[in-house]
Each structure stands twice: as C-alpha cells, then as structure tokens.
C-alpha cells in the first residue's frame, strides 16, 4: 500500500519535458516515413535524407520489435515464484535461504511427482488410443476416443501443475470447424485439449512423438503429413478441406503463426488456414508469467531441456478465451480475413499485434520487403522533388 501511494502521488506531479524513456532506453519515434519526410521542401537529394534510415537502424540495433518477441518475457522484479530472471544475484541471506528451499522443493519434490504423472498420461494415451482404434467406426468408438483424449490431457495438465481459466465456453469450437489460436508453447495443444477434443494437424515425427502420433490417429482423425507431403500446399489444402466438409469430425486445431512467439505478441497469421473454408473459431491464450515462463525458445533450448524447465517451475497459469465464431466475407480475401481474426485474438488476450512473419525467428528478412521500402522512399523523393 505504501508503494502504491508513492507511485500514485508521483504520477500527479508535473514532470519536466524531455525524451521519453522505456526501460531505460529512449523510446522510439513511431512516426511513419511518409509523414516525416513529406513536409521537408527540397529539389534534389540531400545528405540529410538518409537521417531517417540511420535513426531507424540505430533503433533496430538497440531493440527491434521482432527479435525481442523470441526471448522470454522478463518480470520487473523477482517475486520468489518465477524463474524468468535466470541470473541469480545475492541480495540478502534471508532471500538466499528462501531461494534454496524453493529449488529443493521444485527439483526434489515436485519434479518426481510430475514426471510420474507425465509417464502415466503418455502411457495411458498410447495404450488407450491403440485399444480404441481396434474398434469398428461407430458412435461408441468416437465417444471412447474423446474420453481417452480428455482424460489423458487432464493428467498431463496436472503434471505441469496447470491452473487454467476458461472464459466464454459458449463459443467453444464445434465439429466441422477450425480452431485458430496464438502460439506460445508446445503445451498450447494440451491446454486446449484439457477442455475439449480436437483433430491435430502436423508433420509426422519419429521417436516417442511418432509413437504417440501413430497410436492416436487410429482412434481420432488427426491429420498427419509426411515431410514430403507437407511441402505440397495443394495436397495439404485438399486433405484439410475434406476434413472440414465432414461435420461429424472434430474441429481442426491450427496455430497459424507457425512458430512459438513469447507471451507478449501475436505475429502474422499464415493465410493457408483461412483458405480452407468453414467457420473459424478464434481462441486467445495468455499465460501468467508470475508463476512460470511457458514460452519455448526453440533456438536456445531443445524440447527435452524445455520440458525440464517447465516441470521444475512452480506452476503454469493461463487464461483461455473462446471468441465468437468468424466467417470469411464474400469480398474478403484470405489475408484480410487472417488479419481480422488475429486482431480479435490480440485484443482479447491483451497482446501486441505485429505484421511481421514469425519465420524471422530463424530466417532473414526477404529481399521483397527491402525492395518495397526502397521503392516507397524513391517515390517520395521524386514526388517532393517535383513539388519543389
């Protein structure tokens, strides 16, 4: 209460005008290039014309808006519950003792229990779906398949000490539809299947994941693609359209970003998911970073080390919002429809909406984007030159 009163009192005091700061760094100027350069009168090229790009370059080097979305979300201060602040710093003996006790509880008490639950959940999933898969196609098989998937998913959520709050359940995805959600972690699928069954879409894997895929597809109409098939866009679209056309099949679960983005933003949605047709059921997922960091930085951690970090956190707490279903309008193309769905998810989840492709996590900016900016800049120079 004392700190809150001090903050409120300080916010009412007049402040000196100066450069805006954000986390100790001068806040970037969001003025677009067109507005900044347009009022400058000139007849020909001047050296000062490059200042805009120089400043934007420095801003990108200091902290661009894309790269920071692929690193874990940091809290302002350590709250004794989170591990996002990886570097241990000695503050006092009392806090050090609390930290050591917390490590012992997480690694020597919670971790063995969670591993046991995870083994039970995965084994039950493989055995249960294999047995159900031997039954002939019928309503009983579908019922048992959904029962196995729900039960095993809930065991796996318990293995993560998951506390999930579902909102607006009346908007839950229906059969024959497409569930679209923002993507933060591989456990997003478990978070959603804890409250309902979905048909998964993805590439065939080997190892333990491959065993699970081969077992589950016998009981549930998941859509798994071989590595060679997933590159064939027309084949993927055909199989997904056939699935959506059957109103008796479970809704498809798709993460259109194509990669994990940290818990602060939603990046560009790939348009392929919105060309299939049918009803889109948007879902917003927002994790609470105060109890554990759910973001998977695949460039830094392998899936095994990531799961170890997740299972040695205190808990996974998140909110899930089911948004009203959305349908593509007659004169609307897939790109605009995807952007409209993404905006709805970002607003509901309190996430920042970015136009960039999540593929920049591993790839460089395409030359077409650079050429587009160069063309816009040259047009403005020609326009202003002719006006002068």
N, C-alpha and C positions, 0 to 999 in steps of 0.2 A: 504493500500500500504506500509506503514511504517513497519507493522508487517511482511508482505511478504518478503520485502527486508532484514529484520533482519534474517528471517529463511533461506533464500537463501544464505546469507553471512555466516551464521553459518554452513551450510551444507558443504561449501567449505573448512572450516578449518580442519586441521588434528586433529583426535581425539586419545586420549590415548587408548591403547588396554586394555580391561577388560571384565568382564562378560556382556553379552548382557542383556538389560532390556526391558521389555514391560509393560507399565502402572505401573512402579514402582516395578515390580516383575521380578526376574531373569528369563530370557527366557529359556524354557525347551530345552533339547537336544533331537533332533528328530532322533538320530542315532538308527537304529533298533537293537534289542538284538543280532541278529546273527552276525552283523558286529562288535559289541562292545566286545563280548566275544570270538569270533573266534581266534583273534591273541594272546590271553593270553595262554602261554605254562604252562601246569600243567599235572600231572599224576593222581592225586586223588582230591577229593573235598577239597576246602579251604574255610575258613570263608569269604574271600573277594568275593566269588562267589555270595553272596546274596546282595552285594552292589548295583548292577544294579536294583534289585527289590525294595530295600529300597529307592533309589532315585526316581524311578517312583512312588512309593507310596506317597512320600512327594509331588511330583508334582501334583498328583491327589487330595491330600487333599487341597493344596493351590488353585488350579484352574484347574479342569479337563476339557477336551474338549467337554464333553457331557452335564453335568449339566448346564453349562453356556448358552447352547442353549435353555434352558427352562426358561430363565429370560429375562426381557425386555432389549432391546438394549439401552445403555446409550450414550448420546452425551458427547463430551469432555467438553462442556460449555453450559450454558443456553442461548438460543437465543430469549427469550421472546415469542416464539411460541410453543415450545414443552412442554410436561408435563412428560417426561421420568424421569427427576430429581424430584422425589416426595417430598423429604425433602426440605422445604422452609428454606432458610438461609438469614438472613438480611445482606445486603451489603451496601445499601445506601437508603436514604429517597426517592430519585427520582425513583429508581428501584422498591421500595415497592409500590409506588403510581401507577406505570405502571402495576405491578402485580395485584393489587386490581382492577384496571379498567378492566384488562383482564378477571379476574374472573367474574365480574359483566356482562360483555358483553357475555361471554360464557354461564353462567348459567341463566341469566335473559332475554337475547335477543335471542341468537342462539338456546338454548335448547328448548324453547316452539315452535319455528318455526320448528325445526327438528322433534319433537315429532308429531306435526300436519301433516307434510309430511309423516312420517312413518305410522301413522294411516291411512292416505288416501291411501298410497301404499299398505298396507296389506289388507285393506278392499276391494280395487279395485281388488286385486289379487284373494281373496276368491270369491267375487261376480262374477267377470268376468269369471273365470275358471269354476265356477258352472254353469253359464248360457251357456257357450260354450260347456260344457260337455254334455248338453242335446241334442245337435245336432247329427245327424247321421254321421258316419265316411265318410269324403269326403275331397276334397281339400280345400273347404271353411272352414271346421272346423279346419284343420291344419293351415290355414292362420290366422284365428281369434285367435287361441290359441297362435301362435307365437307373434301376435300383442299385446295380453294382457300381455304375459310374458315380452316382451321387454319394454312396456310402464310402467308397474308396477316396473320393475327392475330399470328403469331410475329415477322413482320417489324416490325409496329407496336410490339410489346413491346420489340424491340431498339432502336427509335427513341426509346424512353423510358429506355433503359439499365435495363430492368426485371430485377430479380432476385426470382423468385417461388418460394416453398417450398410445395409442395402436400402436404397430410397426409391420410392415410386415404383413399387413392384407391379402395379397395374400395367406398366409399359414393358414388361419383360418380353423378350423376343419370342415369336410364335413360329410354329413349324412352317417350312416353306419360305422363311425369311432369311435375312443376312444380318448378323450381329457385327457391328463395327465398333472398335474400341481403341483408345490410345494405348501405346505400348511402353511400359517401363521395365518389365522384368519377365523372365520365362514363367514365373509363378502367376502371371496375369490369368492364364488359362485355368489354373486351379482355383483362383479366387472366384472366377465366374462360374465354373462347373460346380462349385460348392453350393450354388443356389439354383442350378438348372443344368440340363444336358444340352450339349452342342456337338455338331459334327465338325471335327477339326480339319484344317487344310494345311498341308505342309509337304516337305520333302522327306523321302524315305531315308532313315538313318541306320547306322549299324550299332553294334554293341547292345547295351541294356535298353536304350531308347528304341532300337529296332525291334527287340523282343516285345516291348510294350505295344508298339505300333501294329505288329503282326497279330498280336492277341486281340487288341481292341477292335480292329477292323472286322473281325469275324462276328462280333456281336453288334456293332454300331456302324452305320455307313459313313465312316470317316473318308476323307479324300486325300490319299497319299500319292505323291508323284515321284517317279524315278528322277535321278539327276538330269538325264537326257530329256525327259518329258517336260520338266518344269520350265525349260528354256523355250518350249514350243507354246507360244502365247495362245494360239488358236485352239490347241488341244486342251489347255487349262480352262479356257473360257467355255468350251463345249461341255466338259465334264461338270463344271460348276453350274451351268445353265440347266443341265439335265437334273442335277440335284435339287435346284430351287423349284423346278417345274413340278416336282413330286411334293404335294402338300402334306404328305404323311411322314416325310423325313424331317429330322431335326434341323433347326436353324444352323446355318454355317457361321462359324466364328472366324473372323478375319481381323488382322491388325494391319491396316493399310500403310502405316509408316514404314514397315519393312525392317525396322531395327529398333532397339531399345533406346529411348530418349529419357533423360533424367526427369525427375518428378516435378519439373517446373514448366514444361513447354509441350506443345503439340506441333510437330513439323508436318511437312507436305504429305498429303494422302495420295498414294498411287491411284490412278484413275481406273485401273482394271477392275477393282472390286465394285465399281459403280456403273460398269457397262453390262453387268450380268442381267440386270433387270430385277423385278421383285421389290419387296418392301425392305427398306433399310431401318434397322433398329440401333440407334446410336447409344453407346454406353460410355460414361466418363468414369475413370478410375483415378483416385487421388490418394496417395499414401501419406501417412503422418510420419515425418522424419524424426520426430522426437523420441521414437521408440526403436527405430532401426531403419537402415538405408536399404530399400528394396531395389534400387537401380543396379542393373548389371552392365558394367563397363567391360564389354567383351574384348576390347583391345588391351585391357590390363589384367583381367582375371579369366582363368579358364572356368568352365562350368562347374568343375569339382570344387575349386577354391571359392567360387562364388556361393555355392550351396553351403559350404562350410561356414562362410561369413554370415549367411542368412540364419543358419541353425545355431549359431553362437551369439546372435543378437538377443535382445530381451524379448522382443515381440514384433510382429508385423501387423500394423494397424492401418486400415484404409477405409475409405468411403467409396461406394459404388452407386452411381445414379443411372437409372434407366430412363432415357429420354423418350418423348413421344415419337412414334414411327414416322419416317420421312419417305416420300416418293418422288422420283425424278419427274420434273415438269416436262411438258411437251416440247417447249422450245429451249430446254436447258441441256447443255452438253455435259459429258461425264466430269470434266474438270471443274466446272462451276458447281455441279452437284456435290462433288467431293469437298470443295471448299466450304460449301454451305453446311455440310454435316460436320466438318472439322471445327467450324466456328461455333456451332452449337455445343460440341463437346468441350471446347476450350472455355466458353462462358460458364458452363455448369461446373466444371472442375476447378475454376479459378486458375487456369493455365495460360501461359503466354502463347499466342498464335504466331507462328513463323512460316514464311513462304518457302524456306529452303528445304531441299531434299535431304532426308536422313542418310542417304548414301554418302554424303560428305564425311561421314564418320570414318570411312576408310578410303574414299576416292577424292580426287582433286576436283575443283570447280571446272565444269565443262567449258570448252572454248566458246560455245554459243552464248553463254551468259556474259563472258568478257566482251565478245563482239557486239552484243546488244547494248552494253553500257557505252562502248566506244562510238557506236552509231548515234545514240542519243546525244552524246557530248558533241559530236561533229555537227549534228543538225542544229543544236543550239548556237554553236559558234557561227555557222553560216547564217542563221536567222538574225542573230544580233548584229553580225557584220553588215548584212544588207540593210538592217534598220538604221544603223549608224550612217 
